[in-house]
Amino acid sequence: MRNYSLSIPFLFFSIFIFCQKTESAEFIKTEKRDTCHSYLNKLVNKQFVKKIENGFVIKTNKGTLKFVNNNSDENYIQYEFEGTFQFYHNFDLIKVTEYNGEYYFLISKESGKKYKLNGFPIFSSDYKYFATVNIPYTDEKQIIEIYSYDFDKISLIKKLENISEHFIFRIVCINISFVFVEDNNKQIFKIKID
């Protein structure tokens, strides 16, 4: 009888590596943004949030979500309501800060779905796409994530992890073909999406 004990783990490892493939970003230096426009400041004020002791509650069509801060050393977490995006369906944006980093939740007021984002979302002018970039903490890689948006459905379409030659300060804008970024030297680059 043959011994397959080595080949089965190797097969699972190979499948795992294949499924985890990420893409490298090709940075193209540019002086202009072509027809790309930034839509980051479409948040309305914080009047839609109900304050509770040490946190807040937001309402969706599917119920309420409670966000309670924790100041303890072992479970530190702070929630900050950034505002509501008002297009197609309303989305609330919440910044989450932990000891080891920060991220955002984009929450659909329609469905109550909560999407975890690695950074502040910058939307395309037609609101069909948005991009995020994290500010890495110790031992983290900087990652650009590009999402599509279609009637309350948000899908990650590209994740760019191999960007170590540049430190991305911010996403400038995004269109159907490119995401435009500014690095810490105030240089603008465009990165092809497809």
C-alpha positions in Angstrom: 0.0 0.0 0.0 1.3 3.5 -0.9 1.9 6.1 1.7 0.2 9.4 0.7 0.8 11.2 3.9 3.3 13.7 2.4 1.4 14.3 -0.9 -1.9 15.3 0.7 -0.5 18.2 2.9 1.6 19.4 -0.1 -1.5 19.4 -2.2 -3.4 21.5 0.4 -0.5 23.9 0.8 -0.2 24.3 -3.0 -3.9 25.1 -3.2 -3.6 27.6 -0.3 -0.7 29.4 -2.0 -2.5 29.6 -5.3 -5.7 31.0 -3.7 -3.7 33.6 -1.7 -2.1 35.2 -4.8 -1.8 38.9 -4.5 -0.8 41.4 -7.2 2.1 43.9 -7.3 1.4 47.5 -8.0 3.1 49.2 -11.0 3.6 52.9 -10.0 3.4 55.3 -13.0 4.6 58.8 -12.1 2.2 61.5 -13.3 1.7 65.2 -12.9 -2.0 65.2 -13.4 -5.0 63.1 -12.5 -6.5 62.9 -16.0 -10.3 62.8 -15.5 -10.2 61.5 -12.0 -12.1 63.4 -9.3 -11.9 62.9 -5.6 -15.2 62.2 -3.7 -14.1 61.9 -0.2 -16.0 64.7 1.6 -19.5 63.5 1.0 -20.1 62.7 4.6 -23.0 64.4 6.4 -22.8 65.4 10.0 -23.1 63.2 13.1 -26.7 64.1 13.9 -28.0 60.6 13.0 -26.1 58.9 15.9 -27.8 58.2 19.2 -25.2 58.6 22.0 -25.1 56.0 24.8 -22.8 55.7 27.8 -19.2 55.3 26.4 -20.4 54.8 22.8 -23.2 55.2 20.3 -26.0 53.3 18.5 -26.8 53.5 14.8 -30.1 52.4 13.2 -30.4 50.4 10.0 -33.5 49.1 8.3 -32.6 45.6 9.8 -32.2 46.8 13.4 -29.7 48.7 15.5 -26.0 48.3 16.0 -24.3 49.2 19.2 -20.6 50.4 19.5 -19.2 50.6 23.0 -15.7 51.8 23.7 -13.4 49.8 26.0 -10.5 51.6 27.6 -9.0 48.6 29.4 -5.4 47.6 28.6 -6.2 44.1 27.5 -9.2 44.9 25.3 -8.7 48.5 24.2 -11.0 49.6 21.4 -12.4 53.0 20.4 -15.2 53.7 17.9 -15.7 57.0 16.2 -18.7 57.8 14.0 -17.3 59.6 10.9 -20.6 60.4 9.3 -23.0 59.1 6.6 -22.3 58.8 2.9 -25.5 59.6 1.0 -25.6 58.1 -2.5 -27.8 55.3 -3.8 -28.3 53.9 -0.3 -27.0 55.5 2.9 -23.8 54.1 4.4 -22.4 55.0 7.8 -18.6 55.1 8.3 -17.1 54.2 11.6 -13.4 54.4 12.5 -12.1 51.7 14.8 -8.9 52.2 16.8 -7.2 49.3 18.6 -3.8 49.0 20.2 -2.4 47.4 17.1 -4.0 49.5 14.4 -7.0 51.1 13.0 -9.6 50.3 10.4 -13.1 51.3 9.3 -16.6 49.8 9.1 -18.8 50.8 6.2 -22.3 49.9 7.3 -25.3 49.8 4.9 -28.3 51.6 6.4 -30.5 49.5 4.0 -29.3 46.0 4.8 -27.4 46.4 8.0 -24.3 44.7 6.5 -21.0 45.7 8.0 -17.9 45.8 5.7 -14.5 46.0 7.3 -12.1 48.3 5.3 -8.4 48.8 5.9 -8.6 52.6 5.4 -10.8 55.6 4.7 -12.7 55.0 1.4 -12.3 57.3 -1.6 -15.1 56.9 -4.2 -15.0 57.3 -7.9 -17.2 60.1 -9.4 -19.9 57.5 -10.5 -19.7 55.8 -7.1 -19.1 52.4 -8.7 -15.6 52.0 -7.2 -13.7 53.0 -4.2 -10.2 52.5 -2.9 -8.6 52.3 0.6 -5.1 52.2 1.9 -4.0 51.3 5.4 -1.5 53.2 7.6 0.6 50.3 8.7 1.6 49.8 12.3 4.7 47.9 13.4 5.3 44.7 11.3 2.4 45.4 8.9 2.5 45.8 5.2 0.9 48.7 3.5 -2.0 47.4 1.3 -4.2 49.1 -1.3 -7.7 47.6 -1.6 -10.0 48.4 -4.6 -13.7 47.6 -4.3 -16.7 47.7 -6.6 -20.1 49.0 -5.5 -23.4 47.9 -7.0 -26.7 48.5 -5.3 -25.8 47.8 -1.7 -23.3 45.1 -2.8 -19.6 45.7 -2.1 -17.0 43.4 -3.5 -13.2 43.5 -3.2 -11.9 43.4 -6.7 -8.2 43.9 -6.2 -5.7 43.8 -3.4 -2.2 45.3 -3.9 0.3 44.2 -1.3 3.7 44.6 -2.9 4.1 48.4 -2.6 7.0 48.6 -0.3 9.1 50.9 -2.5 6.6 53.7 -1.8 4.9 54.8 1.4 1.4 55.8 0.3 0.3 58.9 2.2 -3.3 58.9 0.7 -5.5 57.9 -2.1 -6.1 60.9 -4.3 -8.9 59.5 -6.5 -10.1 56.5 -8.4 -11.7 56.0 -11.8 -12.5 52.9 -13.9 -8.9 52.3 -15.0 -6.6 53.8 -12.4 -6.2 54.6 -8.7 -4.2 57.8 -8.1 -2.1 57.9 -4.9 0.2 60.4 -3.3 3.3 59.2 -1.5 5.1 60.7 1.5 7.3 62.8 -0.9 4.1 64.4 -2.3 4.6 62.7 -5.7 1.5 61.5 -7.5 1.4 58.1 -9.1 -1.3 56.2 -10.9 -1.7 52.4 -10.6 -3.6 50.4 -13.2 -6.6 48.6 -11.8 -7.4 46.0 -14.4 
